[in-house]
Amino acid sequence: MTIRKLFPLLLLLVSVSFYAQGESMKEKKEQIKVLKVAFFTTELDLTNSEAEKFWPLYNTFDDNQFELRHQKMRAFMRRMSDGSLDKMTEKEASSFLAQIQDTEEELFLLRKKFTQNVRAIIPASKVLKLRKAEEDFNRKLLQQYRNKGSKK
């Protein structure tokens, strides 16, 4: 493994100590974004021209995706865990399920549109590398979060 591949990983491992600190959600999100940029830059090996067009598009997509997941889906999860599911009528449950499905479809359509737009900037092989890099990054971040929690 080359130093170019190790650097973002080391940066990720060292920098995620912010979980133990009392920082705001916005600061944590910004730190994760910095780590993600470093990781993706290495994994995708974007040219300067590609990077110049890719990052604004990706950042918009990522912000929209974050908004959908953390606003709507979080509200759904709270509602499902507050004990109200057992008290819902079938009609209320059906309506709630439709809301969840609509949000999931919004996420899918957002991803689909992003993929179409990004294919005009980078080749399909790099789009696939992006999907893999997103999965790898999320897996490593989750693993670090779990490791932090088990040390307490």
JOFEN-V979648 format. One record per residue. N is the residue number from 0. RES is the residue in three letters. PSI is psi in whole degrees, -180 to 180 (none if undefined). Layout:
((N:RES:PSI) (N:RES:PSI))
//
This chain:
((0:MET:131) (1:THR:163) (2:ILE:-31) (3:ARG:-34) (4:LYS:-31) (5:LEU:-33) (6:PHE:-53) (7:PRO:-36) (8:LEU:-45) (9:LEU:-41) (10:LEU:-43) (11:LEU:-47) (12:LEU:-41) (13:VAL:-40) (14:SER:-17) (15:VAL:8) (16:SER:-7) (17:PHE:-18) (18:TYR:-31) (19:ALA:-14) (20:GLN:161) (21:GLY:57) (22:GLU:157) (23:SER:164) (24:MET:-38) (25:LYS:-42) (26:GLU:-41) (27:LYS:-42) (28:LYS:-41) (29:GLU:-41) (30:GLN:-41) (31:ILE:-40) (32:LYS:-42) (33:VAL:-44) (34:LEU:-40) (35:LYS:-43) (36:VAL:-46) (37:ALA:-45) (38:PHE:-49) (39:PHE:-38) (40:THR:-43) (41:THR:-46) (42:GLU:-38) (43:LEU:-22) (44:ASP:55) (45:LEU:143) (46:THR:167) (47:ASN:-42) (48:SER:-44) (49:GLU:-46) (50:ALA:-40) (51:GLU:-36) (52:LYS:-32) (53:PHE:-49) (54:TRP:-43) (55:PRO:-40) (56:LEU:-46) (57:TYR:-42) (58:ASN:-40) (59:THR:-46) (60:PHE:-48) (61:ASP:-42) (62:ASP:-43) (63:ASN:-41) (64:GLN:-44) (65:PHE:-45) (66:GLU:-49) (67:LEU:-47) (68:ARG:-43) (69:HIS:-14) (70:GLN:-63) (71:LYS:-52) (72:MET:-35) (73:ARG:-40) (74:ALA:-41) (75:PHE:-44) (76:MET:-40) (77:ARG:-44) (78:ARG:-35) (79:MET:-24) (80:SER:0) (81:ASP:7) (82:GLY:-3) (83:SER:-14) (84:LEU:-39) (85:ASP:-20) (86:LYS:-5) (87:MET:144) (88:THR:167) (89:GLU:-38) (90:LYS:-44) (91:GLU:-42) (92:ALA:-41) (93:SER:-42) (94:SER:-43) (95:PHE:-44) (96:LEU:-41) (97:ALA:-39) (98:GLN:-43) (99:ILE:-46) (100:GLN:-38) (101:ASP:-42) (102:THR:-42) (103:GLU:-39) (104:GLU:-39) (105:GLU:-43) (106:LEU:-44) (107:PHE:-46) (108:LEU:-35) (109:LEU:-47) (110:ARG:-43) (111:LYS:-46) (112:LYS:-43) (113:PHE:-46) (114:THR:-43) (115:GLN:-44) (116:ASN:-40) (117:VAL:-25) (118:ARG:-20) (119:ALA:-13) (120:ILE:-44) (121:ILE:155) (122:PRO:160) (123:ALA:-36) (124:SER:-37) (125:LYS:-28) (126:VAL:-42) (127:LEU:-40) (128:LYS:-36) (129:LEU:-46) (130:ARG:-43) (131:LYS:-42) (132:ALA:-38) (133:GLU:-45) (134:GLU:-47) (135:ASP:-44) (136:PHE:-47) (137:ASN:-39) (138:ARG:-44) (139:LYS:-39) (140:LEU:-44) (141:LEU:-42) (142:GLN:-42) (143:GLN:-40) (144:TYR:-44) (145:ARG:-42) (146:ASN:-39) (147:LYS:-42) (148:GLY:-32) (149:SER:-16) (150:LYS:-13) (151:LYS:none))
//
